[in-house]
Amino acid sequence: MKFTYKGGFTDYLPEAYERLIIDALVGESTLFTRSDETEEAWRLVDAVHEAWKLQTTANLPLYSCGSMGPVEADLLLERDGRHWVSPRED
């Protein structure tokens, strides 16, 4: 199946941010987060942030960017006879 908005519609389609600005101007709020949702999200993030501040990171497993992760991740799965599946290079 091949589909593109440009080929599927003849009417003008606004860009994503253009649509958000128009919706804000006309009071259409369905694409916006409610204030209570935003407050709850920040409450959760703040709790995680505070917990991280209290933890020591002396034994935190680190790994190189772009790698499959720390060796400890492999060891965690190997305890149960499992292993990570390496992604294919296409």
PyMOL Python script that loads the backbone (N, CA, C, O; Angstrom):
from pymol import cmd

cmd.read_pdbstr("""\
ATOM      1  N   MET A   1       0.844  -1.169   0.000  1.00  0.00           N
ATOM      2  CA  MET A   1       0.000   0.000   0.000  1.00  0.00           C
ATOM      3  C   MET A   1       0.893   1.238   0.000  1.00  0.00           C
ATOM      4  O   MET A   1       1.854   1.322   0.764  1.00  0.00           O
ATOM      5  N   LYS A   2       0.577   2.161  -0.834  1.00  0.00           N
ATOM      6  CA  LYS A   2       1.328   3.411  -0.905  1.00  0.00           C
ATOM      7  C   LYS A   2       0.363   4.557  -0.648  1.00  0.00           C
ATOM      8  O   LYS A   2      -0.627   4.720  -1.360  1.00  0.00           O
ATOM      9  N   PHE A   3       0.660   5.348   0.375  1.00  0.00           N
ATOM     10  CA  PHE A   3      -0.213   6.457   0.732  1.00  0.00           C
ATOM     11  C   PHE A   3       0.620   7.670   1.096  1.00  0.00           C
ATOM     12  O   PHE A   3       1.582   7.574   1.858  1.00  0.00           O
ATOM     13  N   THR A   4       0.245   8.791   0.552  1.00  0.00           N
ATOM     14  CA  THR A   4       0.810  10.072   0.970  1.00  0.00           C
ATOM     15  C   THR A   4      -0.348  11.044   1.147  1.00  0.00           C
ATOM     16  O   THR A   4      -1.331  10.989   0.408  1.00  0.00           O
ATOM     17  N   TYR A   5      -0.229  11.928   2.123  1.00  0.00           N
ATOM     18  CA  TYR A   5      -1.284  12.915   2.326  1.00  0.00           C
ATOM     19  C   TYR A   5      -1.449  13.796   1.100  1.00  0.00           C
ATOM     20  O   TYR A   5      -2.566  14.132   0.708  1.00  0.00           O
ATOM     21  N   LYS A   6      -0.335  14.161   0.505  1.00  0.00           N
ATOM     22  CA  LYS A   6      -0.398  15.044  -0.668  1.00  0.00           C
ATOM     23  C   LYS A   6      -1.157  14.377  -1.817  1.00  0.00           C
ATOM     24  O   LYS A   6      -1.937  15.025  -2.516  1.00  0.00           O
ATOM     25  N   GLY A   7      -0.922  13.079  -2.004  1.00  0.00           N
ATOM     26  CA  GLY A   7      -1.619  12.367  -3.068  1.00  0.00           C
ATOM     27  C   GLY A   7      -3.035  11.969  -2.704  1.00  0.00           C
ATOM     28  O   GLY A   7      -3.870  11.778  -3.588  1.00  0.00           O
ATOM     29  N   GLY A   8      -3.320  11.840  -1.409  1.00  0.00           N
ATOM     30  CA  GLY A   8      -4.628  11.378  -0.961  1.00  0.00           C
ATOM     31  C   GLY A   8      -5.658  12.466  -0.759  1.00  0.00           C
ATOM     32  O   GLY A   8      -6.857  12.188  -0.735  1.00  0.00           O
ATOM     33  N   PHE A   9      -5.209  13.700  -0.614  1.00  0.00           N
ATOM     34  CA  PHE A   9      -6.124  14.804  -0.366  1.00  0.00           C
ATOM     35  C   PHE A   9      -5.823  15.947  -1.314  1.00  0.00           C
ATOM     36  O   PHE A   9      -4.666  16.224  -1.633  1.00  0.00           O
ATOM     37  N   THR A  10      -6.879  16.604  -1.756  1.00  0.00           N
ATOM     38  CA  THR A  10      -6.676  17.757  -2.640  1.00  0.00           C
ATOM     39  C   THR A  10      -6.747  19.069  -1.873  1.00  0.00           C
ATOM     40  O   THR A  10      -6.267  20.095  -2.356  1.00  0.00           O
ATOM     41  N   ASP A  11      -7.343  19.047  -0.679  1.00  0.00           N
ATOM     42  CA  ASP A  11      -7.428  20.259   0.141  1.00  0.00           C
ATOM     43  C   ASP A  11      -6.078  20.554   0.783  1.00  0.00           C
ATOM     44  O   ASP A  11      -5.227  19.674   0.911  1.00  0.00           O
ATOM     45  N   TYR A  12      -5.902  21.800   1.179  1.00  0.00           N
ATOM     46  CA  TYR A  12      -4.685  22.224   1.845  1.00  0.00           C
ATOM     47  C   TYR A  12      -4.616  21.599   3.234  1.00  0.00           C
ATOM     48  O   TYR A  12      -5.590  21.652   3.985  1.00  0.00           O
ATOM     49  N   LEU A  13      -3.485  21.012   3.580  1.00  0.00           N
ATOM     50  CA  LEU A  13      -3.267  20.459   4.913  1.00  0.00           C
ATOM     51  C   LEU A  13      -2.193  21.285   5.618  1.00  0.00           C
ATOM     52  O   LEU A  13      -1.065  21.376   5.134  1.00  0.00           O
ATOM     53  N   PRO A  14      -2.533  21.882   6.749  1.00  0.00           N
ATOM     54  CA  PRO A  14      -1.539  22.699   7.453  1.00  0.00           C
ATOM     55  C   PRO A  14      -0.434  21.841   8.055  1.00  0.00           C
ATOM     56  O   PRO A  14      -0.644  20.668   8.366  1.00  0.00           O
ATOM     57  N   GLU A  15       0.735  22.430   8.214  1.00  0.00           N
ATOM     58  CA  GLU A  15       1.836  21.764   8.897  1.00  0.00           C
ATOM     59  C   GLU A  15       1.450  21.549  10.354  1.00  0.00           C
ATOM     60  O   GLU A  15       0.501  22.163  10.842  1.00  0.00           O
ATOM     61  N   ALA A  16       2.181  20.679  11.054  1.00  0.00           N
ATOM     62  CA  ALA A  16       1.823  20.307  12.426  1.00  0.00           C
ATOM     63  C   ALA A  16       1.743  21.514  13.357  1.00  0.00           C
ATOM     64  O   ALA A  16       0.735  21.695  14.040  1.00  0.00           O
ATOM     65  N   TYR A  17       2.782  22.339  13.396  1.00  0.00           N
ATOM     66  CA  TYR A  17       2.772  23.490  14.298  1.00  0.00           C
ATOM     67  C   TYR A  17       1.769  24.542  13.855  1.00  0.00           C
ATOM     68  O   TYR A  17       1.190  25.243  14.683  1.00  0.00           O
ATOM     69  N   GLU A  18       1.567  24.650  12.561  1.00  0.00           N
ATOM     70  CA  GLU A  18       0.566  25.572  12.048  1.00  0.00           C
ATOM     71  C   GLU A  18      -0.812  25.166  12.569  1.00  0.00           C
ATOM     72  O   GLU A  18      -1.617  26.015  12.953  1.00  0.00           O
ATOM     73  N   ARG A  19      -1.068  23.873  12.575  1.00  0.00           N
ATOM     74  CA  ARG A  19      -2.344  23.365  13.080  1.00  0.00           C
ATOM     75  C   ARG A  19      -2.495  23.668  14.567  1.00  0.00           C
ATOM     76  O   ARG A  19      -3.567  24.086  15.003  1.00  0.00           O
ATOM     77  N   LEU A  20      -1.436  23.463  15.353  1.00  0.00           N
ATOM     78  CA  LEU A  20      -1.498  23.753  16.780  1.00  0.00           C
ATOM     79  C   LEU A  20      -1.774  25.225  17.057  1.00  0.00           C
ATOM     80  O   LEU A  20      -2.568  25.567  17.933  1.00  0.00           O
ATOM     81  N   ILE A  21      -1.113  26.080  16.305  1.00  0.00           N
ATOM     82  CA  ILE A  21      -1.319  27.528  16.492  1.00  0.00           C
ATOM     83  C   ILE A  21      -2.752  27.903  16.149  1.00  0.00           C
ATOM     84  O   ILE A  21      -3.391  28.654  16.886  1.00  0.00           O
ATOM     85  N   ILE A  22      -3.256  27.390  15.048  1.00  0.00           N
ATOM     86  CA  ILE A  22      -4.643  27.676  14.653  1.00  0.00           C
ATOM     87  C   ILE A  22      -5.604  27.166  15.725  1.00  0.00           C
ATOM     88  O   ILE A  22      -6.532  27.873  16.117  1.00  0.00           O
ATOM     89  N   ASP A  23      -5.380  25.927  16.202  1.00  0.00           N
ATOM     90  CA  ASP A  23      -6.254  25.369  17.243  1.00  0.00           C
ATOM     91  C   ASP A  23      -6.218  26.220  18.509  1.00  0.00           C
ATOM     92  O   ASP A  23      -7.258  26.443  19.130  1.00  0.00           O
ATOM     93  N   ALA A  24      -5.039  26.698  18.900  1.00  0.00           N
ATOM     94  CA  ALA A  24      -4.929  27.556  20.080  1.00  0.00           C
ATOM     95  C   ALA A  24      -5.707  28.852  19.883  1.00  0.00           C
ATOM     96  O   ALA A  24      -6.384  29.317  20.800  1.00  0.00           O
ATOM     97  N   LEU A  25      -5.614  29.434  18.696  1.00  0.00           N
ATOM     98  CA  LEU A  25      -6.305  30.693  18.421  1.00  0.00           C
ATOM     99  C   LEU A  25      -7.821  30.555  18.456  1.00  0.00           C
ATOM    100  O   LEU A  25      -8.523  31.470  18.886  1.00  0.00           O
ATOM    101  N   VAL A  26      -8.328  29.399  18.000  1.00  0.00           N
ATOM    102  CA  VAL A  26      -9.786  29.216  17.963  1.00  0.00           C
ATOM    103  C   VAL A  26     -10.319  28.509  19.208  1.00  0.00           C
ATOM    104  O   VAL A  26     -11.523  28.276  19.321  1.00  0.00           O
ATOM    105  N   GLY A  27      -9.425  28.166  20.146  1.00  0.00           N
ATOM    106  CA  GLY A  27      -9.865  27.545  21.393  1.00  0.00           C
ATOM    107  C   GLY A  27     -10.098  26.049  21.318  1.00  0.00           C
ATOM    108  O   GLY A  27     -10.765  25.486  22.187  1.00  0.00           O
ATOM    109  N   GLU A  28      -9.569  25.400  20.307  1.00  0.00           N
ATOM    110  CA  GLU A  28      -9.689  23.946  20.162  1.00  0.00           C
ATOM    111  C   GLU A  28      -8.595  23.294  21.005  1.00  0.00           C
ATOM    112  O   GLU A  28      -7.413  23.435  20.691  1.00  0.00           O
ATOM    113  N   SER A  29      -8.967  22.586  22.065  1.00  0.00           N
ATOM    114  CA  SER A  29      -7.967  22.093  23.016  1.00  0.00           C
ATOM    115  C   SER A  29      -7.704  20.588  22.947  1.00  0.00           C
ATOM    116  O   SER A  29      -6.975  20.066  23.790  1.00  0.00           O
ATOM    117  N   THR A  30      -8.266  19.883  21.983  1.00  0.00           N
ATOM    118  CA  THR A  30      -8.115  18.425  21.966  1.00  0.00           C
ATOM    119  C   THR A  30      -6.680  17.965  21.748  1.00  0.00           C
ATOM    120  O   THR A  30      -6.339  16.855  22.156  1.00  0.00           O
ATOM    121  N   LEU A  31      -5.835  18.760  21.131  1.00  0.00           N
ATOM    122  CA  LEU A  31      -4.443  18.374  20.908  1.00  0.00           C
ATOM    123  C   LEU A  31      -3.511  18.875  22.005  1.00  0.00           C
ATOM    124  O   LEU A  31      -2.296  18.707  21.904  1.00  0.00           O
ATOM    125  N   PHE A  32      -4.057  19.482  23.041  1.00  0.00           N
ATOM    126  CA  PHE A  32      -3.261  20.040  24.123  1.00  0.00           C
ATOM    127  C   PHE A  32      -3.472  19.241  25.401  1.00  0.00           C
ATOM    128  O   PHE A  32      -4.534  18.657  25.616  1.00  0.00           O
ATOM    129  N   THR A  33      -2.446  19.225  26.244  1.00  0.00           N
ATOM    130  CA  THR A  33      -2.530  18.550  27.530  1.00  0.00           C
ATOM    131  C   THR A  33      -3.263  19.442  28.519  1.00  0.00           C
ATOM    132  O   THR A  33      -3.005  20.643  28.595  1.00  0.00           O
ATOM    133  N   ARG A  34      -4.187  18.841  29.284  1.00  0.00           N
ATOM    134  CA  ARG A  34      -4.898  19.607  30.318  1.00  0.00           C
ATOM    135  C   ARG A  34      -3.933  19.962  31.438  1.00  0.00           C
ATOM    136  O   ARG A  34      -2.913  19.297  31.622  1.00  0.00           O
ATOM    137  N   SER A  35      -4.252  20.997  32.177  1.00  0.00           N
ATOM    138  CA  SER A  35      -3.357  21.442  33.249  1.00  0.00           C
ATOM    139  C   SER A  35      -3.209  20.385  34.340  1.00  0.00           C
ATOM    140  O   SER A  35      -2.125  20.242  34.904  1.00  0.00           O
ATOM    141  N   ASP A  36      -4.280  19.636  34.653  1.00  0.00           N
ATOM    142  CA  ASP A  36      -4.163  18.610  35.692  1.00  0.00           C
ATOM    143  C   ASP A  36      -3.269  17.454  35.234  1.00  0.00           C
ATOM    144  O   ASP A  36      -2.578  16.842  36.049  1.00  0.00           O
ATOM    145  N   GLU A  37      -3.283  17.157  33.938  1.00  0.00           N
ATOM    146  CA  GLU A  37      -2.381  16.135  33.405  1.00  0.00           C
ATOM    147  C   GLU A  37      -0.927  16.589  33.495  1.00  0.00           C
ATOM    148  O   GLU A  37      -0.044  15.812  33.859  1.00  0.00           O
ATOM    149  N   THR A  38      -0.692  17.841  33.165  1.00  0.00           N
ATOM    150  CA  THR A  38       0.661  18.394  33.245  1.00  0.00           C
ATOM    151  C   THR A  38       1.170  18.384  34.678  1.00  0.00           C
ATOM    152  O   THR A  38       2.316  18.009  34.927  1.00  0.00           O
ATOM    153  N   GLU A  39       0.330  18.794  35.620  1.00  0.00           N
ATOM    154  CA  GLU A  39       0.715  18.796  37.036  1.00  0.00           C
ATOM    155  C   GLU A  39       1.038  17.382  37.511  1.00  0.00           C
ATOM    156  O   GLU A  39       2.018  17.184  38.229  1.00  0.00           O
ATOM    157  N   GLU A  40       0.232  16.401  37.124  1.00  0.00           N
ATOM    158  CA  GLU A  40       0.476  15.016  37.532  1.00  0.00           C
ATOM    159  C   GLU A  40       1.765  14.486  36.923  1.00  0.00           C
ATOM    160  O   GLU A  40       2.519  13.778  37.592  1.00  0.00           O
ATOM    161  N   ALA A  41       2.026  14.815  35.676  1.00  0.00           N
ATOM    162  CA  ALA A  41       3.262  14.380  35.027  1.00  0.00           C
ATOM    163  C   ALA A  41       4.476  14.938  35.760  1.00  0.00           C
ATOM    164  O   ALA A  41       5.442  14.216  36.007  1.00  0.00           O
ATOM    165  N   TRP A  42       4.428  16.219  36.106  1.00  0.00           N
ATOM    166  CA  TRP A  42       5.548  16.820  36.838  1.00  0.00           C
ATOM    167  C   TRP A  42       5.684  16.239  38.238  1.00  0.00           C
ATOM    168  O   TRP A  42       6.798  16.102  38.743  1.00  0.00           O
ATOM    169  N   ARG A  43       4.559  15.893  38.879  1.00  0.00           N
ATOM    170  CA  ARG A  43       4.620  15.283  40.202  1.00  0.00           C
ATOM    171  C   ARG A  43       5.374  13.952  40.128  1.00  0.00           C
ATOM    172  O   ARG A  43       6.197  13.652  40.993  1.00  0.00           O
ATOM    173  N   LEU A  44       5.091  13.162  39.097  1.00  0.00           N
ATOM    174  CA  LEU A  44       5.771  11.880  38.919  1.00  0.00           C
ATOM    175  C   LEU A  44       7.252  12.069  38.600  1.00  0.00           C
ATOM    176  O   LEU A  44       8.104  11.389  39.172  1.00  0.00           O
ATOM    177  N   VAL A  45       7.557  12.984  37.695  1.00  0.00           N
ATOM    178  CA  VAL A  45       8.949  13.232  37.323  1.00  0.00           C
ATOM    179  C   VAL A  45       9.731  13.763  38.507  1.00  0.00           C
ATOM    180  O   VAL A  45      10.871  13.357  38.731  1.00  0.00           O
ATOM    181  N   ASP A  46       9.132  14.668  39.268  1.00  0.00           N
ATOM    182  CA  ASP A  46       9.818  15.214  40.453  1.00  0.00           C
ATOM    183  C   ASP A  46      10.113  14.122  41.475  1.00  0.00           C
ATOM    184  O   ASP A  46      11.174  14.132  42.099  1.00  0.00           O
ATOM    185  N   ALA A  47       9.187  13.177  41.655  1.00  0.00           N
ATOM    186  CA  ALA A  47       9.397  12.083  42.601  1.00  0.00           C
ATOM    187  C   ALA A  47      10.571  11.204  42.166  1.00  0.00           C
ATOM    188  O   ALA A  47      11.392  10.811  42.995  1.00  0.00           O
ATOM    189  N   VAL A  48      10.650  10.901  40.888  1.00  0.00           N
ATOM    190  CA  VAL A  48      11.771  10.105  40.366  1.00  0.00           C
ATOM    191  C   VAL A  48      13.074  10.881  40.534  1.00  0.00           C
ATOM    192  O   VAL A  48      14.085  10.317  40.952  1.00  0.00           O
ATOM    193  N   HIS A  49      13.053  12.153  40.215  1.00  0.00           N
ATOM    194  CA  HIS A  49      14.247  12.992  40.337  1.00  0.00           C
ATOM    195  C   HIS A  49      14.741  13.027  41.781  1.00  0.00           C
ATOM    196  O   HIS A  49      15.942  12.919  42.029  1.00  0.00           O
ATOM    197  N   GLU A  50      13.832  13.175  42.720  1.00  0.00           N
ATOM    198  CA  GLU A  50      14.205  13.195  44.135  1.00  0.00           C
ATOM    199  C   GLU A  50      14.779  11.851  44.570  1.00  0.00           C
ATOM    200  O   GLU A  50      15.745  11.813  45.331  1.00  0.00           O
ATOM    201  N   ALA A  51      14.203  10.751  44.099  1.00  0.00           N
ATOM    202  CA  ALA A  51      14.714   9.420  44.443  1.00  0.00           C
ATOM    203  C   ALA A  51      16.122   9.235  43.894  1.00  0.00           C
ATOM    204  O   ALA A  51      16.977   8.655  44.563  1.00  0.00           O
ATOM    205  N   TRP A  52      16.368   9.722  42.686  1.00  0.00           N
ATOM    206  CA  TRP A  52      17.708   9.617  42.095  1.00  0.00           C
ATOM    207  C   TRP A  52      18.729  10.390  42.923  1.00  0.00           C
ATOM    208  O   TRP A  52      19.867   9.948  43.077  1.00  0.00           O
ATOM    209  N   LYS A  53      18.328  11.535  43.452  1.00  0.00           N
ATOM    210  CA  LYS A  53      19.249  12.339  44.271  1.00  0.00           C
ATOM    211  C   LYS A  53      19.691  11.584  45.525  1.00  0.00           C
ATOM    212  O   LYS A  53      20.816  11.757  45.994  1.00  0.00           O
ATOM    213  N   LEU A  54      18.801  10.747  46.065  1.00  0.00           N
ATOM    214  CA  LEU A  54      19.090  10.028  47.307  1.00  0.00           C
ATOM    215  C   LEU A  54      19.936   8.777  47.097  1.00  0.00           C
ATOM    216  O   LEU A  54      20.519   8.257  48.048  1.00  0.00           O
ATOM    217  N   GLN A  55      20.009   8.289  45.855  1.00  0.00           N
ATOM    218  CA  GLN A  55      20.745   7.058  45.586  1.00  0.00           C
ATOM    219  C   GLN A  55      22.202   7.349  45.277  1.00  0.00           C
ATOM    220  O   GLN A  55      22.549   8.370  44.682  1.00  0.00           O
ATOM    221  N   THR A  56      23.040   6.417  45.701  1.00  0.00           N
ATOM    222  CA  THR A  56      24.443   6.507  45.323  1.00  0.00           C
ATOM    223  C   THR A  56      24.608   5.854  43.952  1.00  0.00           C
ATOM    224  O   THR A  56      23.953   4.854  43.658  1.00  0.00           O
ATOM    225  N   THR A  57      25.459   6.400  43.132  1.00  0.00           N
ATOM    226  CA  THR A  57      25.660   5.850  41.792  1.00  0.00           C
ATOM    227  C   THR A  57      27.036   5.216  41.659  1.00  0.00           C
ATOM    228  O   THR A  57      27.556   5.085  40.551  1.00  0.00           O
ATOM    229  N   ALA A  58      27.631   4.818  42.789  1.00  0.00           N
ATOM    230  CA  ALA A  58      28.976   4.249  42.757  1.00  0.00           C
ATOM    231  C   ALA A  58      29.046   2.977  41.922  1.00  0.00           C
ATOM    232  O   ALA A  58      30.053   2.737  41.256  1.00  0.00           O
ATOM    233  N   ASN A  59      28.003   2.159  41.943  1.00  0.00           N
ATOM    234  CA  ASN A  59      28.021   0.889  41.203  1.00  0.00           C
ATOM    235  C   ASN A  59      27.116   0.916  39.979  1.00  0.00           C
ATOM    236  O   ASN A  59      26.695  -0.139  39.503  1.00  0.00           O
ATOM    237  N   LEU A  60      26.817   2.079  39.471  1.00  0.00           N
ATOM    238  CA  LEU A  60      25.928   2.200  38.324  1.00  0.00           C
ATOM    239  C   LEU A  60      26.613   1.660  37.072  1.00  0.00           C
ATOM    240  O   LEU A  60      27.662   2.171  36.682  1.00  0.00           O
ATOM    241  N   PRO A  61      26.035   0.629  36.428  1.00  0.00           N
ATOM    242  CA  PRO A  61      26.641   0.091  35.202  1.00  0.00           C
ATOM    243  C   PRO A  61      26.554   1.121  34.069  1.00  0.00           C
ATOM    244  O   PRO A  61      25.472   1.613  33.750  1.00  0.00           O
ATOM    245  N   LEU A  62      27.673   1.431  33.482  1.00  0.00           N
ATOM    246  CA  LEU A  62      27.730   2.371  32.367  1.00  0.00           C
ATOM    247  C   LEU A  62      28.055   1.622  31.082  1.00  0.00           C
ATOM    248  O   LEU A  62      28.577   0.507  31.119  1.00  0.00           O
ATOM    249  N   TYR A  63      27.748   2.229  29.962  1.00  0.00           N
ATOM    250  CA  TYR A  63      28.045   1.614  28.676  1.00  0.00           C
ATOM    251  C   TYR A  63      28.199   2.689  27.621  1.00  0.00           C
ATOM    252  O   TYR A  63      27.741   3.820  27.789  1.00  0.00           O
ATOM    253  N   SER A  64      28.845   2.322  26.541  1.00  0.00           N
ATOM    254  CA  SER A  64      29.123   3.278  25.466  1.00  0.00           C
ATOM    255  C   SER A  64      27.873   3.578  24.653  1.00  0.00           C
ATOM    256  O   SER A  64      27.032   2.708  24.425  1.00  0.00           O
ATOM    257  N   CYS A  65      27.775   4.808  24.232  1.00  0.00           N
ATOM    258  CA  CYS A  65      26.689   5.217  23.355  1.00  0.00           C
ATOM    259  C   CYS A  65      26.703   4.373  22.082  1.00  0.00           C
ATOM    260  O   CYS A  65      27.758   4.176  21.479  1.00  0.00           O
ATOM    261  N   GLY A  66      25.548   3.880  21.677  1.00  0.00           N
ATOM    262  CA  GLY A  66      25.442   3.074  20.459  1.00  0.00           C
ATOM    263  C   GLY A  66      25.699   1.602  20.682  1.00  0.00           C
ATOM    264  O   GLY A  66      25.556   0.804  19.755  1.00  0.00           O
ATOM    265  N   SER A  67      26.080   1.218  21.907  1.00  0.00           N
ATOM    266  CA  SER A  67      26.329  -0.199  22.192  1.00  0.00           C
ATOM    267  C   SER A  67      25.012  -0.879  22.554  1.00  0.00           C
ATOM    268  O   SER A  67      23.962  -0.238  22.586  1.00  0.00           O
ATOM    269  N   MET A  68      25.078  -2.187  22.826  1.00  0.00           N
ATOM    270  CA  MET A  68      23.895  -2.944  23.210  1.00  0.00           C
ATOM    271  C   MET A  68      23.604  -2.830  24.704  1.00  0.00           C
ATOM    272  O   MET A  68      22.694  -3.494  25.199  1.00  0.00           O
ATOM    273  N   GLY A  69      24.344  -2.018  25.420  1.00  0.00           N
ATOM    274  CA  GLY A  69      24.086  -1.828  26.838  1.00  0.00           C
ATOM    275  C   GLY A  69      25.183  -2.425  27.692  1.00  0.00           C
ATOM    276  O   GLY A  69      26.152  -2.978  27.172  1.00  0.00           O
ATOM    277  N   PRO A  70      25.032  -2.316  29.011  1.00  0.00           N
ATOM    278  CA  PRO A  70      26.083  -2.808  29.899  1.00  0.00           C
ATOM    279  C   PRO A  70      26.106  -4.333  29.969  1.00  0.00           C
ATOM    280  O   PRO A  70      25.098  -4.992  29.712  1.00  0.00           O
ATOM    281  N   VAL A  71      27.248  -4.874  30.313  1.00  0.00           N
ATOM    282  CA  VAL A  71      27.406  -6.324  30.469  1.00  0.00           C
ATOM    283  C   VAL A  71      26.402  -6.838  31.504  1.00  0.00           C
ATOM    284  O   VAL A  71      25.897  -7.952  31.373  1.00  0.00           O
ATOM    285  N   GLU A  72      26.113  -6.043  32.522  1.00  0.00           N
ATOM    286  CA  GLU A  72      25.182  -6.448  33.570  1.00  0.00           C
ATOM    287  C   GLU A  72      23.797  -6.783  33.019  1.00  0.00           C
ATOM    288  O   GLU A  72      23.092  -7.617  33.589  1.00  0.00           O
ATOM    289  N   ALA A  73      23.400  -6.147  31.922  1.00  0.00           N
ATOM    290  CA  ALA A  73      22.112  -6.458  31.299  1.00  0.00           C
ATOM    291  C   ALA A  73      22.128  -7.879  30.735  1.00  0.00           C
ATOM    292  O   ALA A  73      21.139  -8.605  30.838  1.00  0.00           O
ATOM    293  N   ASP A  74      23.247  -8.267  30.143  1.00  0.00           N
ATOM    294  CA  ASP A  74      23.394  -9.645  29.646  1.00  0.00           C
ATOM    295  C   ASP A  74      23.352 -10.638  30.795  1.00  0.00           C
ATOM    296  O   ASP A  74      22.688 -11.671  30.707  1.00  0.00           O
ATOM    297  N   LEU A  75      24.058 -10.326  31.868  1.00  0.00           N
ATOM    298  CA  LEU A  75      24.122 -11.225  33.020  1.00  0.00           C
ATOM    299  C   LEU A  75      22.751 -11.396  33.669  1.00  0.00           C
ATOM    300  O   LEU A  75      22.419 -12.485  34.138  1.00  0.00           O
ATOM    301  N   LEU A  76      21.969 -10.349  33.699  1.00  0.00           N
ATOM    302  CA  LEU A  76      20.634 -10.408  34.274  1.00  0.00           C
ATOM    303  C   LEU A  76      19.771 -11.437  33.543  1.00  0.00           C
ATOM    304  O   LEU A  76      19.068 -12.225  34.176  1.00  0.00           O
ATOM    305  N   LEU A  77      19.824 -11.428  32.230  1.00  0.00           N
ATOM    306  CA  LEU A  77      19.028 -12.376  31.455  1.00  0.00           C
ATOM    307  C   LEU A  77      19.611 -13.782  31.502  1.00  0.00           C
ATOM    308  O   LEU A  77      18.869 -14.763  31.539  1.00  0.00           O
ATOM    309  N   GLU A  78      20.927 -13.881  31.501  1.00  0.00           N
ATOM    310  CA  GLU A  78      21.575 -15.189  31.505  1.00  0.00           C
ATOM    311  C   GLU A  78      21.241 -15.995  32.756  1.00  0.00           C
ATOM    312  O   GLU A  78      21.283 -17.225  32.722  1.00  0.00           O
ATOM    313  N   ARG A  79      20.911 -15.326  33.858  1.00  0.00           N
ATOM    314  CA  ARG A  79      20.523 -16.042  35.074  1.00  0.00           C
ATOM    315  C   ARG A  79      19.344 -16.974  34.838  1.00  0.00           C
ATOM    316  O   ARG A  79      19.239 -18.021  35.476  1.00  0.00           O
ATOM    317  N   ASP A  80      18.448 -16.594  33.916  1.00  0.00           N
ATOM    318  CA  ASP A  80      17.264 -17.393  33.602  1.00  0.00           C
ATOM    319  C   ASP A  80      17.391 -18.126  32.270  1.00  0.00           C
ATOM    320  O   ASP A  80      16.398 -18.598  31.716  1.00  0.00           O
ATOM    321  N   GLY A  81      18.630 -18.218  31.757  1.00  0.00           N
ATOM    322  CA  GLY A  81      18.840 -18.925  30.498  1.00  0.00           C
ATOM    323  C   GLY A  81      18.351 -18.169  29.278  1.00  0.00           C
ATOM    324  O   GLY A  81      18.051 -18.776  28.250  1.00  0.00           O
ATOM    325  N   ARG A  82      18.271 -16.881  29.378  1.00  0.00           N
ATOM    326  CA  ARG A  82      17.800 -16.054  28.256  1.00  0.00           C
ATOM    327  C   ARG A  82      18.941 -15.199  27.736  1.00  0.00           C
ATOM    328  O   ARG A  82      20.008 -15.131  28.348  1.00  0.00           O
ATOM    329  N   HIS A  83      18.708 -14.541  26.590  1.00  0.00           N
ATOM    330  CA  HIS A  83      19.708 -13.645  26.024  1.00  0.00           C
ATOM    331  C   HIS A  83      19.027 -12.592  25.162  1.00  0.00           C
ATOM    332  O   HIS A  83      17.915 -12.783  24.670  1.00  0.00           O
ATOM    333  N   TRP A  84      19.721 -11.485  24.996  1.00  0.00           N
ATOM    334  CA  TRP A  84      19.226 -10.428  24.116  1.00  0.00           C
ATOM    335  C   TRP A  84      19.397 -10.863  22.673  1.00  0.00           C
ATOM    336  O   TRP A  84      20.352 -11.567  22.344  1.00  0.00           O
ATOM    337  N   VAL A  85      18.488 -10.453  21.817  1.00  0.00           N
ATOM    338  CA  VAL A  85      18.612 -10.701  20.392  1.00  0.00           C
ATOM    339  C   VAL A  85      19.242  -9.465  19.777  1.00  0.00           C
ATOM    340  O   VAL A  85      18.719  -8.360  19.922  1.00  0.00           O
ATOM    341  N   SER A  86      20.352  -9.643  19.097  1.00  0.00           N
ATOM    342  CA  SER A  86      21.034  -8.516  18.479  1.00  0.00           C
ATOM    343  C   SER A  86      20.252  -8.019  17.271  1.00  0.00           C
ATOM    344  O   SER A  86      19.753  -8.823  16.485  1.00  0.00           O
ATOM    345  N   PRO A  87      20.139  -6.691  17.114  1.00  0.00           N
ATOM    346  CA  PRO A  87      19.422  -6.176  15.945  1.00  0.00           C
ATOM    347  C   PRO A  87      20.220  -6.446  14.668  1.00  0.00           C
ATOM    348  O   PRO A  87      21.451  -6.453  14.664  1.00  0.00           O
ATOM    349  N   ARG A  88      19.484  -6.663  13.610  1.00  0.00           N
ATOM    350  CA  ARG A  88      20.130  -6.887  12.319  1.00  0.00           C
ATOM    351  C   ARG A  88      20.594  -5.575  11.744  1.00  0.00           C
ATOM    352  O   ARG A  88      19.932  -4.550  11.904  1.00  0.00           O
ATOM    353  N   GLU A  89      21.701  -5.599  11.092  1.00  0.00           N
ATOM    354  CA  GLU A  89      22.196  -4.427  10.360  1.00  0.00           C
ATOM    355  C   GLU A  89      21.641  -4.513   8.957  1.00  0.00           C
ATOM    356  O   GLU A  89      21.952  -5.454   8.227  1.00  0.00           O
ATOM    357  N   ASP A  90      20.811  -3.533   8.558  1.00  0.00           N
ATOM    358  CA  ASP A  90      20.244  -3.543   7.181  1.00  0.00           C
ATOM    359  C   ASP A  90      20.946  -2.534   6.329  1.00  0.00           C
ATOM    360  O   ASP A  90      20.621  -2.388   5.151  1.00  0.00           O
TER     361      ASP A  90
END
""", "prot")
cmd.dss("prot")
cmd.show_as("cartoon", "prot")
cmd.util.cbc("prot")
cmd.orient("prot")
